[in-house]
Amino acid sequence: MREKIYCGGCGIEIKQGVLCADCWNKNTFKVEELKKIQNAIDMFSDLMLGRMQEKMLEGHTCWDDREKTPDSYFIERMRGKMKDFPLNNDLFDIANFAMILMYRRIINNENVDG
């Protein structure tokens, strides 16, 4: 069952998105900002996917299996990548490690409030 979604402007229940039609129309300046945010997320997630595919082809698997690859592995890898100024692939690796950790929490119905 899908969680209920509420408009960020007025609080009424909506089917999808962050604003109901009325609030969307009243906040047109925010619409452009949301479009930029969505575009940035789409571009970055495409690059994250490409990096995950590279690693998969190199034989890296079990990213979704806590028994074979515990959370601590990804946390330590993230820390290691963040020691120095991260290079391009390091940024995608860090983002993918964060995605993996969050994915595991979501599928296990753990607290994901942020």
Secondary structure, DSSP 8 states (H G I E B T S, - for coil): ----EE-TTT--EESSSSS-HHHHHHTHHHHHHHHHHHHHHHHHHHHHHHHHHHHHHTT---TT-TTTS-HHHHHHHHHHHHSS---HHHHHHHHHHHHHHHHHHHHTT-----
